[in-house]
């Protein structure tokens, strides 16, 4: 089973991925695919350079380029993989075509909840001002993330507790297993 997780910044993608990892899923971060390529090309990796590089790749090779690069990373292994960071319907369509047994899980949360999470988390790429937060959201929208969320197979509202998020993820996994 391959599950792809999408959502706006601060929606809980990393938390969901960590939970899936504890359940035996191999985690593949689409952002790592970009960073690895930048490193090979000798490009300094910063928040801004990652976003600009991603946009330039998409402009040159199409909106599904990161999905194509990610599929190359996965190769033949298709058992219990969680792909983190799908940002457009084009990417979803490519994954569906190439991976078959593939489901998209979108996490949503109110803007202020997400902003507070990012401030509290303190990761290097997190925004500490509302202006920076808005800027990042606009960048994500340019990728087409709203279409990915809208077209997801499952949408979980992640505005409650961690236990509630885990219960909802378990319910999705159970549904998929029963359906198969």
C-alpha positions, -999 to +999 in steps of 0.1 A: +000+000+000+013+035-009-001+065+009+008+100+000+003+127+025-005+163+015-016+194+033-007+230+039+023+239+060+017+230+097-012+206+089+006+177+105+022+158+075+054+150+094+035+139+125+014+116+103+045+103+086+062+095+119+031+076+130+030+056+097+068+049+101+061+033+135+035+012+118+061-001+094+058+023+065+090+034+047+089+073+045+098+090+012+099+128+014+094+145-020+114+175-006+144+152+000+143+144-037+147+181-045+174+186-019+194+156-031+193+170-067+203+205-056+232+190-036+244+171-067+243+203-087+262+222-061+233+246-052+233+260-017+202+248+001+181+274+018+143+277+022+142+302-007+165+282-030+145+250-024+113+268-034+128+286-064+145+254-076+113+234-073+094+260-093+121+262-120+121+224-123+083+224-127+085+252-153+111+233-173+099+197-170+062+200-160+043+200-128+048+162-123+086+163-124+091+158-086+067+129-087+087+114-116+119+118-096+103+103-065+090+072-084+126+066-096+137+066-059+110+041-049+119+017-078+104-018-073+095-015-036+058-008-033+050-023+001+039+001+028+054+034+016+043+068+027+052+096+003+052+130+020+046+163+002+025+158-029+017+193-041-006+191-071-032+170-089-006+165-117+017+148-093-012+127-079-022+116-115+014+106-122+016+085-090-017+068-098-006+059-133+028+046-122+021+031-087-014+017-089-023+009-053-020+045-043-041+067-019-038+104-011-045+115+025-049+153+029-045+169+063-063+201+070-063+226+099-073+262+104-047+288+094-040+300+129-036+265+143-011+257+116+008+290+122+011+284+159+023+248+153+050+260+130+061+287+154+062+262+182+080+235+162+109+257+154+122+237+124+147+255+102+122+260+073+094+272+096+082+308+094+084+328+126+063+358+113+028+359+099+042+376+068+066+347+062+038+323+068+016+340+043+044+340+018+050+303+021+013+296+018+012+315-015+042+295-028+024+263-019-007+275-037+014+282-068+025+245-068-012+236-069-015+222-034-052+232-031-060+209-060-042+180-043-061+185-011-094+188-030-088+156-050-074+135-021-090+101-014-092+109+023-093+142+042-086+144+079-093+176+098-063+178+121-073+204+146-077+183+177-053+160+196-025+137+185-045+107+196-074+119+174-051+122+144-038+086+151-073+073+154-083+089+121-052+075+103-059+041+117-095+043+104-081+052+069-057+023+070-085-001+081-108+011+053-080+006+027-072-029+039-108-039+040-114-025+005-084-044-010 
